[in-house]
Every structure is written in C-alpha cells, then in structure tokens.
Amino acid sequence: MTVIQNDPAAHSIATLGVVLVGAGSGQRLGAAVPKAFVELHGRTLIEFGISVVTSLPHTGHLTIVIPEAHAAQTLTMVDAILPRDSSWTVSVVNGGRERHESVRFGLAALPESIDTVLVHDAARPFASADLFERVAAEVRRTGDAVIPALPVSDTLKRVDAEGIVHETVDRAPLVAVQTPQGFPRELLASAHSARSEDGAPSLPTDDAEVVQRAGGRVRTVPGELRAHKLTTQEDLPILEHFLNANAIGLEVEA
C-alpha cells in the first residue's frame, strides 16, 4: 500500500472514508485496459472518481483499489489531482480476485479514525458530489446502510433460457441501484468478515447485499441519471452525452 498524505496537523481527524473500486478487468467492455483506466476525452474513469471524492468538503481518506500493474500510474494521477492543501489523504492498494475481496482490501487500508465508509465504483465516473454527500448524511442520520436508487421505468418481463416470456413483473416495488453506497464502518467490515466465512455459492453483486446477508438494514436515497455505469460498449455514448451536453464538463464539479 502506498499513501499520499498532506500535513495532517492542518486538518481535523478524518472520519469519512471512501473506497474507490477500480480493480475489475471489464471483460464485457472488451477494452484493452481495465475498465477504470478507459479514457473519456483523454481522462480515465478513475481520474474522474479521484477528483470528485477529493473535492468533498471534509477531512477524509480515499483508498483506491486497482490492479497491481496500474499502481504507479494511479499514484501519478493522484499527485496531479490532489491539491497541496487538500484535507484528503489517499492510499492505493491492490485489488482481489472478486469485487467483494477488493472492497475488503480497501476497508483494511482505511485509518482507524474512519467511522463512515462510502464504496464507489470507478465505472460510474460522473456520480456527483451531491450524491456522495446525500448518502453519507443519511448513513450518519440513521446508522444504517444507504444506497442510491432510481425508479424502474421500463416494463419488466420474466423470460426463460430460450427468451420466451412467462410473465410481466410488477415494477412498482423495484429500483435500480447505484453507487456510492454508504455504511457505518463497523457494519460493513463485520458483514465482509461474515461473507468470507459463510460459504454461500452465489457472489453478492454489491456491498448492500453483503450487509443484507449479514442481517443489516439497507435504506435508499434518490439516485441520479448521471451516475450511469460503464459496463459494455453501448454505455460509452451515454457517458459521452453527459460530457458533450456540458452536464459534467471535463472538470468534475466541486
């Protein structure tokens, strides 16, 4: 683990931590580099994530979880983005074999003073600072896990392996879930510890599921369209739209 740290005496003790997960290979995207290092207008997805997190008006610690081969590149990005007087410290750690393992590594790298953790996918480069703040505030207000969610607008059908429709699914109680997802640190850490021992055959798809499997309660706050996730080539024009429409701009909003 490598840490980039400014003068800690100039800031209060950090209680907010962010784990920025960028260790995935992005096989479905078919890119020549890990998904977090795909570029939009000459800037990698992970650079957008670093910029928005370290713009939050808190004393905090950001842990970036990436493939080992990209550690030096990531440290160079952090050096270029992080102002000298930033109240944020940053560490870079190697990812695991699966996403949940990468998150565990990121959690372990956070300072002991951190009591609230946000876990964010680098593949959602345009999640706003307001969304990070909304999630963190609700975690601290309730003491529960908190996730951003959007209503499902499409009609949903349940189909079989051959693509035959069997029923229409009621969409009223369904939501599409995004990141950042927020947690009291101890809740998330204990849930991940339980996950490593439960032997369940199916892998959790997000950290909220890890917490739910461990018996924790998960709340929602309104998400946002701009927090769209890059998964396949079809998602690239959507992200380009936010840039071209000046909804985001090449500089992440503070």
N, C-alpha and C positions, 0 to 999 in steps of 0.2 A: 504494500500500500504506500502511495506517495501522497503527501499532504502539502497543499499550498496555503500558507497562513499569513495573514497580515498581523499587525501588532494587537494581540488580544487585550492589552491593557486599555486600549482606546474604546472598547465596546463592553457592553454587558455580557453576562454569561449566556451562551446560546441555549435556547430551549426548543427551537424549531429545527427539525432535520428533514431533508429531502433526499430520497434515494431515486436517482435518475437511472432507469434501466435501459441500457443500450447494448446488451450482450448478444442479442438474437442474430442469427445468420440471415434471416429474411429470405428463406428458400422460395416462398410463394411469390416474392417480388422478382426473383430472378436477376438480382443485381450482382455486380462483380465484387462488391464490398458489403460488409454487414449493414443492415438497414439503417442503423443510426448514423452511418457515415455517407449515406446517399446525399447528394447535393441538390439544393433548390436555389437557383440564381447565384451559384457559386458559394453557397454556405451550407454546411452539413446540418442535418436534422439536430444532431446533438449540440451544435453551437446555439441554435435557437433555444433549446432547453436550458442550457447553461445561462444564457442571457436573461431569460425571464425569471428563473429561480433567484439568481443573484441580484435582481432588481427589486425583490420583495423588501419592504421596509422593516426588516427585522435583523437581529443578530442571529445568524443561523449557520448550519453546516450542511453542505451539499456533498453527497457521496455519489460518484459516477461509476457505474458498473459496466465495464466494456470488455471485449476480447483482449487478451493479454498483448496480442500483436499490435494493438492500436493505443497502448498506454502512452507512449511518447507523443504521438500525435495529439491525444486528448489533453495532455499536460500543456502542450504548446498553445492549444486553443484556450485553455483556462487562463494562461499567462496573458494572452492577448485581450481577453474579455473582462477579466476581473480588475476593477479599479484599485489603485494602491490603497485608497482609504475605505475599501469595502468592509462592511461588517460581517461578511460571509467568509468562512473558510471552506476549502474544497479538498476532498480526497478522491483518489482514483484507485479502484480495486478491480481485480479480475473477476469475470463472470463465471457462473457454474454451468452444469450440463443442461439444466432446465431453468425456466424463469423463476420458480419459487426458490431454487437454490441461489440464484443470483441475488434475489431480494434478501435472503438470509445473510449473504456475504456483505451486502450493503448495510444492513442493520447493524451488523457486528462492528462496522467501521465508524459508526456514529459515536461522538463523545458521550460520556456518561450523563452530562447535563441535559441532554435532549429528552423531552417528555412527550412531544408531539411529532409524529412522522407522517410525511406525505410521500407516497410512492407514485412515480410518474413514468410513463412510457416515453422514451425519446421519439418513438414513432408518431407521437402526437405533438408536432413541433409548435403549433400555434395556439395551444391552450393559454388563456390569458392570465395575467397576474391576478385579476379579479377572481377568477375561478379558484386559483390556489388559495387566496385569502378567504373565500367563501367556505371552502372545505375545511381549512384549518380552524376558522372561527366556530364552525358547528361541532367539530371534534371537541374543542375546549368547552363549549357550552354544554354539551350532553355527556361527554365521556364515552361515547360510542364510536364505532367505525362509521365513516361517512364517505359516500361515493357520489359523483356527479351522474345524473341520469337524464335522458331525453325521452319524451313520449314516443311510442312507435306509431308511425303514421300509415304505413303500408298495411294492406290486408295480408294476413298470415295464413298459410296453408300447411298442413302436415302431410308429408309425402313419404312414400316408401323408397326402397333402394332403386326401383325402376322409374322413379319420378311420377308415379301415379298418386293423384291427390286423394286423401282419405277423409279429411275434414278441414273446416275453417276454424282457426284458433281465435278465441276471444282476445283481442289486443288491449282491451281496457286496463287490465292489471299488469301489462308488460311494459318494460322500459329498456332502452339501450344504454349500457353503462360505459363510462369513460374513465380517464384518469386526469388529474391526480386523485388518488384515493387516500383518505386520511385516517389515522389511528392514534390512540394513546400508545406510546411506545411499548409499554409492558404487555398490552393486549396483543399487539401484532407479534412481538417477539415470542410470547408464550404459545401463540397459535402456530407459528412456524416450527417451534420446537415439537409441538404435538404432531404436526404434519410429518415431520421426519421419522416419527415413530409409529404412525397409525397403519402403515402398510396398505393403504387404500389403493386399488388397482388404477383408478382414474386420477389424472393430474388435475389440480384446480386450475381454472383459467384466469383467475385474478386473485388479488390478496383479500378481497372481501369474501370470497368463497373459502379461503384458508381460515379466516376468522369465524365464518359461519359454521364450518365443520367442527371447530373447537368450541362451539356453543355461544359465540359472541353475537351481539345485535348489530345490525347494519342499517343505517339511515341513508336517505338520499337528499341531495340538494339539486337545484336546477343545473343542468349541464349547458353546453353551448355548441353550436354547429361548427365553429372554427376549431374545436378540439378534435377534428377528424383524424383518424388513424391511417397511416400508410401501411397497407397490407399487400396489395397487388399493384400491377402497373395501372390498373383502372383508377386507382386512388390519386395518382400523380396529377391529373388535370384538375381535380378538386382542390388539392393544395395549391397548385399554381393559380387557381382562381382567386384565392384569398390574397395572394401577393399582387396579382395583376389588377385586382379591384381596389387595391390600397386599403383593404380591410386590416392587413397586418403591416405591410411595408417591409422593406429589407432590414429595418431596425426593429427589434421586438419592443413593444410598448412597455414603458415602466409602470 
